[in-house]
Amino acid sequence: MDAGMSQPSLEMNRWRAWDAFLEASAAGFMQSSWYADFRASVGYKCFGVVLKDEETVVGGAMVIKWSYSPSECFYYICDGPVLANDESTALATFRAILDSIETHRRAETQTVSHLRIEPRWSALPSFVQGFQPLGGPDPYTEPRATLWIDLRLSQQALLAQMKPKGRYNIRVARRHGVTIVEDTSERGLADFVRIYKRTAQRQQMDPKPPGYFRALLALLGARQQVSLFFAEHEGKRLAAALVVYFGRRATYFFGGSLALKRRVMAPYLLHFEIMRHAQARGCEWYDLWGVAPPGHMDDPWQDISVFKRKFGGVEVSLVPTLDYIYDQAAYERYLETLREPAVA
C-alpha cells in the first residue's frame, strides 16, 4: 500500500479519488477534502493520509489539528478513519494511517497531546488498541448516536413509518398554510443566522459565528452540496435548516426555530419537505445529525431528540469518541482547558 499526505491547503483535483471513495462507502462528509478546506478556511490546519492498493483507494483519514495553547495541540479525525470492510485490509490500513500520523507528529513544532478519532463504526475492531473513551463532557466532539430516515420509501410509506404525532403535526402545519422555501441568498443567510442564534440562546448553547456559515455556503454553494430551507407562515420565517448533501445522504447539519407561533408546527413540515427534496435529488438517507442515546434523560440533546424521533427512522449508534494519548502531561493540561470558564 502507498500512503499519500497533503499540505494544509488541499487541491480538489488531487483528492477527487478520495472523495469518490468516501461517497461510494457511505462515509461521513467530515472526511472529505472540501470539509478539510472549509476547516482550513476558518483557521485550522489539516493533513491527509490516503492508502491505495495500486490505483484503488482502500482507506485513509483527513486529520484536523486543533491548537489549544501556543505550544500544544491535538489531532482530530472527524468521521474517521475510513477503512475497508475486509478485516486484513482494514488492519493494514489502520496501522499505516497511525504510522503516517506519527511521522507528521514527530515533525511538529508543537506538543501533540493526543489523537482523537470518531469513526463511523458500529463496533470497535479488535486491532484498535491503546485508545480510551472520553471521561467527561468535551466540546470537541460530534454526535455518536443519530437517526437516519430511509428515503428509498415512497412518500406514503415515509409518513406511515413516522410516529402518529409526527404525521399529525405535518397535517397541522399544512392546514395553517405553512410553506417551505429554499434560499441561499444573502437574505437567506441572514435569516438563517438570526433563527439559529435565537435557538442557541434559548437552549443555552454557544452558537457558531456568522462567518462560519458564510464560509460553508461559499464553499459548498458552487458544488450544489448545500441548501438553506425555511418554513414560513404569513410572511414570517419561523424555522430554518442547513442541509449538506454528500454521496447518497442528506444531513441536517444546523438549524433552529423561533419560539413564536409554535401552534402552527412549522418545523415538522420543514423536515418532511426536506426529505421530499432529498428524494428528488436521489438521496437514499436523511441523517438528522445527532440524538440523545435511548434512556439518557439528562442528555442535553434530549429535547431535540424527542422532536426528531417523531419522524421515525433507524437509530444508529456509533463507537464512542476515542483518544490515543501521546503525552499524558499535555493531555491533562488539555482537560484543564475544558474546565476553565468561558471568556465573554
C-alpha positions as CSV (number, residue, x, y, z in Angstrom):
1,M,0.0,0.0,0.0
2,D,1.0,3.6,-0.6
3,A,0.3,6.5,1.7
4,G,-0.1,10.0,0.4
5,M,0.0,13.1,2.7
6,S,-1.3,16.6,1.9
7,Q,-0.4,20.1,2.8
8,P,-2.9,22.3,4.8
9,S,-4.4,23.8,1.5
10,L,-5.9,20.8,-0.2
11,E,-6.2,20.6,-4.0
12,M,-9.6,19.3,-5.0
13,N,-8.3,17.6,-8.2
14,R,-5.7,15.7,-6.2
15,W,-8.3,14.4,-3.8
16,R,-11.0,13.6,-6.3
17,A,-10.4,9.8,-5.9
18,W,-10.5,10.1,-2.1
19,D,-13.9,11.9,-2.2
20,A,-15.3,9.4,-4.7
21,F,-14.2,6.6,-2.4
22,L,-15.9,8.2,0.6
23,E,-19.2,8.7,-1.3
24,A,-19.2,5.2,-2.5
25,S,-18.5,3.8,1.0
26,A,-21.2,6.0,2.7
27,A,-18.6,7.6,4.9
28,G,-19.2,10.9,6.6
29,F,-18.7,14.2,4.8
30,M,-16.3,15.4,7.5
31,Q,-13.7,13.2,6.0
32,S,-14.0,14.9,2.6
33,S,-11.3,17.1,1.1
34,W,-13.8,20.0,0.8
35,Y,-14.5,19.8,4.6
36,A,-10.8,19.9,5.3
37,D,-10.6,23.0,3.0
38,F,-13.5,24.5,4.9
39,R,-11.9,23.9,8.3
40,A,-8.6,25.4,6.9
41,S,-10.6,28.5,5.7
42,V,-11.7,29.2,9.3
43,G,-8.3,28.8,10.8
44,Y,-7.5,25.2,11.4
45,K,-4.6,23.2,9.9
46,C,-5.3,19.9,8.1
47,F,-3.4,17.0,6.6
48,G,-4.5,13.8,4.9
49,V,-3.4,10.2,4.7
50,V,-4.7,8.1,1.8
51,L,-3.9,4.5,1.3
52,K,-4.0,2.8,-2.1
53,D,-3.7,-0.7,-3.4
54,E,-2.1,0.1,-6.8
55,E,-4.6,2.7,-8.0
56,T,-7.6,1.8,-5.8
57,V,-8.2,3.7,-2.6
58,V,-8.7,1.4,0.3
59,G,-8.8,3.8,3.2
60,G,-7.4,6.8,4.9
61,A,-8.0,9.8,7.1
62,M,-8.3,13.6,7.0
63,V,-6.8,14.9,10.2
64,I,-7.5,18.3,11.7
65,K,-5.0,20.0,14.0
66,W,-6.6,21.9,16.9
67,S,-4.3,24.2,18.9
68,Y,-5.5,24.8,22.5
69,S,-2.4,26.7,23.6
70,P,0.6,28.4,21.8
71,S,2.7,25.3,22.3
72,E,0.2,22.4,22.4
73,C,-2.4,20.8,20.1
74,F,-4.2,17.6,19.3
75,Y,-5.1,15.7,16.2
76,Y,-8.8,15.1,15.4
77,I,-10.2,12.7,12.8
78,C,-13.9,13.5,12.4
79,D,-16.0,10.7,10.8
80,G,-12.9,8.6,10.6
81,P,-10.6,6.9,9.9
82,V,-12.2,5.2,7.0
83,L,-11.3,1.6,6.5
84,A,-12.1,-1.2,4.1
85,N,-14.7,-3.9,5.1
86,D,-12.1,-6.7,4.7
87,E,-10.5,-7.1,8.2
88,S,-7.0,-7.8,7.0
89,T,-7.0,-4.8,4.7
90,A,-8.6,-2.7,7.4
91,L,-5.8,-3.8,9.9
92,A,-3.0,-2.9,7.5
93,T,-4.7,0.4,6.5
94,F,-5.2,1.4,10.2
95,R,-1.6,0.7,11.1
96,A,-0.4,2.6,8.0
97,I,-2.6,5.6,9.0
98,L,-1.2,5.6,12.5
99,D,2.4,5.4,11.2
100,S,1.9,8.3,8.8
101,I,0.3,10.4,11.6
102,E,3.2,9.5,13.8
103,T,5.7,10.8,11.2
104,H,3.7,14.0,11.0
105,R,3.7,14.3,14.8
106,R,7.4,14.0,15.1
107,A,7.9,16.9,12.7
108,E,5.5,19.2,14.7
109,T,6.8,22.3,16.4
110,Q,4.0,22.0,19.0
111,T,3.5,19.2,21.5
112,V,0.7,16.9,20.3
113,S,-1.2,15.7,23.4
114,H,-3.4,13.1,21.8
115,L,-5.0,11.7,18.6
116,R,-8.9,11.8,18.7
117,I,-10.9,9.5,16.3
118,E,-14.6,9.4,15.7
119,P,-15.1,6.6,13.1
120,R,-18.5,5.6,11.8
121,W,-18.1,2.1,13.1
122,S,-20.9,0.3,14.9
123,A,-18.4,-1.9,16.8
124,L,-14.8,-1.4,17.7
125,P,-12.4,-3.7,15.7
126,S,-10.1,-5.9,17.9
127,F,-7.0,-4.4,16.3
128,V,-7.8,-0.9,17.7
129,Q,-5.7,-0.9,20.8
130,G,-4.5,1.8,23.2
131,F,-7.4,4.2,22.7
132,Q,-9.7,5.3,25.5
133,P,-13.2,6.8,25.6
134,L,-13.7,10.3,27.0
135,G,-14.0,10.6,30.7
136,G,-16.4,13.6,30.7
137,P,-18.0,16.4,28.6
138,D,-15.9,17.7,25.8
139,P,-16.9,20.4,23.2
140,Y,-14.6,19.0,20.6
141,T,-16.8,16.0,19.6
142,E,-19.5,15.1,17.2
143,P,-22.7,13.1,17.9
144,R,-22.2,9.3,18.3
145,A,-25.9,8.5,18.1
146,T,-28.1,9.6,15.3
147,L,-31.3,8.9,13.4
148,W,-31.5,8.0,9.7
149,I,-34.7,8.3,7.7
150,D,-34.9,5.8,4.8
151,L,-35.7,7.9,1.7
152,R,-36.0,4.9,-0.6
153,L,-39.5,4.6,0.8
154,S,-42.5,6.0,-1.1
155,Q,-43.8,9.2,0.4
156,Q,-46.8,7.3,1.8
157,A,-44.5,4.8,3.4
158,L,-42.3,7.6,4.7
159,L,-45.3,9.1,6.5
160,A,-46.5,5.7,7.7
161,Q,-43.3,4.9,9.5
162,M,-43.4,8.1,11.5
163,K,-44.9,8.3,14.9
164,P,-48.6,9.4,14.8
165,K,-47.8,12.7,16.4
166,G,-45.3,13.4,13.6
167,R,-47.8,12.8,10.9
168,Y,-50.4,14.8,12.7
169,N,-48.2,17.8,13.2
170,I,-47.3,17.8,9.4
171,R,-51.0,18.0,8.7
172,V,-51.5,20.8,11.2
173,A,-48.7,22.8,9.5
174,R,-50.3,22.3,6.1
175,R,-53.8,23.4,7.5
176,H,-52.3,26.6,8.9
177,G,-50.8,27.4,5.5
178,V,-47.1,26.9,6.4
179,T,-44.9,26.9,3.2
180,I,-41.3,25.8,2.7
181,V,-38.8,27.8,0.6
182,E,-35.1,27.3,-0.2
183,D,-33.0,30.5,-0.1
184,T,-29.2,30.6,-0.1
185,S,-29.0,34.3,-0.9
186,E,-27.6,37.0,1.4
187,R,-31.1,37.4,2.9
188,G,-31.3,33.6,3.4
189,L,-28.0,33.5,5.2
190,A,-29.0,36.5,7.4
191,D,-32.4,34.9,8.3
192,F,-30.8,31.5,9.0
193,V,-28.2,33.1,11.3
194,R,-30.9,35.0,13.2
195,I,-33.1,31.9,13.7
196,Y,-30.1,29.7,14.6
197,K,-28.7,32.2,17.1
198,R,-32.1,32.7,18.9
199,T,-32.4,28.9,19.1
200,A,-28.9,28.5,20.5
201,Q,-29.6,31.2,23.1
202,R,-32.9,29.6,24.1
203,Q,-31.1,26.2,24.5
204,Q,-28.1,27.8,26.3
205,M,-25.6,26.7,23.7
206,D,-22.7,28.6,22.2
207,P,-23.6,29.5,18.6
208,K,-21.2,29.4,15.7
209,P,-20.3,32.8,14.4
210,P,-21.9,34.1,11.1
211,G,-18.6,33.8,9.3
212,Y,-18.7,30.0,9.9
213,F,-21.9,29.7,7.8
214,R,-20.8,32.2,5.2
215,A,-17.6,30.2,4.5
216,L,-19.5,26.9,4.4
217,L,-22.1,28.3,1.9
218,A,-19.4,29.9,-0.2
219,L,-17.5,26.6,-0.5
220,L,-20.4,24.2,-1.0
221,G,-22.8,26.5,-2.9
222,A,-20.7,26.2,-6.1
223,R,-20.8,22.4,-5.7
224,Q,-24.6,22.4,-5.1
225,Q,-24.0,20.4,-2.0
226,V,-25.8,22.7,0.5
227,S,-29.3,24.1,0.9
228,L,-30.9,26.5,3.3
229,F,-34.6,25.8,3.9
230,F,-37.2,27.9,5.7
231,A,-40.7,27.3,7.0
232,E,-42.8,30.4,6.5
233,H,-46.2,31.4,7.9
234,E,-47.9,34.7,6.9
235,G,-44.6,36.1,5.6
236,K,-42.6,35.2,8.7
237,R,-39.8,32.7,8.6
238,L,-40.3,30.5,11.7
239,A,-37.8,27.7,11.3
240,A,-34.6,27.0,9.3
241,A,-32.4,24.1,8.4
242,L,-29.0,23.9,6.7
243,V,-28.7,20.7,4.8
244,V,-25.4,19.2,3.4
245,Y,-25.5,16.6,0.6
246,F,-22.8,14.0,0.3
247,G,-23.0,10.8,-1.6
248,R,-26.3,9.1,-1.0
249,R,-27.0,11.0,2.2
250,A,-28.5,14.4,3.1
251,T,-27.6,15.6,6.6
252,Y,-29.4,18.1,8.7
253,F,-26.3,19.9,9.9
254,F,-27.6,23.1,11.7
255,G,-31.0,24.7,12.2
256,G,-33.5,26.1,14.6
257,S,-36.9,27.6,15.1
258,L,-38.4,30.7,16.7
259,A,-40.5,30.5,19.9
260,L,-43.5,32.3,18.4
261,K,-46.3,30.6,16.6
262,R,-45.5,27.2,17.9
263,R,-49.0,26.1,17.3
264,V,-48.6,26.0,13.5
265,M,-46.0,23.2,13.8
266,A,-43.7,24.7,11.2
267,P,-40.6,22.6,11.9
268,Y,-42.5,19.4,11.2
269,L,-43.5,20.4,7.6
270,L,-40.0,21.8,7.1
271,H,-38.2,18.5,7.6
272,F,-40.8,16.5,5.7
273,E,-40.3,18.8,2.7
274,I,-36.6,18.5,3.1
275,M,-37.0,14.7,2.8
276,R,-39.0,15.1,-0.3
277,H,-36.4,17.4,-1.8
278,A,-33.6,15.0,-0.9
279,Q,-35.5,12.1,-2.5
280,A,-35.8,14.2,-5.7
281,R,-32.0,14.6,-5.7
282,G,-31.6,10.8,-5.5
283,C,-30.5,10.7,-1.8
284,E,-31.3,7.4,0.0
285,W,-31.0,8.6,3.6
286,Y,-31.7,11.7,5.6
287,D,-29.4,12.0,8.6
288,L,-31.0,14.0,11.4
289,W,-27.5,14.5,12.9
290,G,-27.5,13.6,16.5
291,V,-29.9,12.3,19.1
292,A,-29.6,11.5,22.8
293,P,-29.0,7.8,23.3
294,P,-32.2,6.0,24.4
295,G,-32.7,6.2,28.2
296,H,-30.3,9.2,28.7
297,M,-32.9,11.6,30.0
298,D,-30.3,14.1,31.3
299,D,-28.6,14.4,27.9
300,P,-28.5,18.0,26.6
301,W,-29.8,16.6,23.3
302,Q,-32.9,15.1,24.9
303,D,-35.5,17.8,23.9
304,I,-34.4,18.0,20.3
305,S,-34.3,14.2,20.2
306,V,-37.9,13.9,21.2
307,F,-38.8,16.1,18.2
308,K,-36.5,14.1,15.8
309,R,-37.8,10.7,16.8
310,K,-41.3,11.7,15.8
311,F,-40.1,11.3,12.2
312,G,-39.4,7.6,12.8
313,G,-36.2,6.3,11.2
314,V,-33.4,3.9,12.1
315,E,-31.4,4.5,15.3
316,V,-27.7,4.5,14.5
317,S,-25.2,4.0,17.4
318,L,-21.5,4.5,16.7
319,V,-18.5,3.7,18.8
320,P,-17.6,6.4,21.3
321,T,-15.2,9.2,20.7
322,L,-11.7,7.7,21.4
323,D,-8.4,9.3,22.4
324,Y,-4.9,7.9,22.0
325,I,-2.7,9.8,24.4
326,Y,0.8,10.7,23.2
327,D,1.8,13.0,26.2
328,Q,-0.1,12.4,29.5
329,A,1.0,15.8,31.0
330,A,-0.1,17.7,27.9
331,Y,-3.3,15.7,27.9
332,E,-4.0,16.8,31.5
333,R,-3.4,20.4,30.5
334,Y,-5.9,20.0,27.6
335,L,-8.5,18.6,30.0
336,E,-7.8,21.6,32.3
337,T,-8.7,24.0,29.5
338,L,-12.1,22.3,29.3
339,R,-12.7,23.2,32.9
340,E,-11.8,26.9,32.5
341,P,-14.7,29.3,32.4
342,A,-15.6,30.7,29.0
343,V,-14.5,34.3,28.3
344,A,-17.3,36.5,27.1
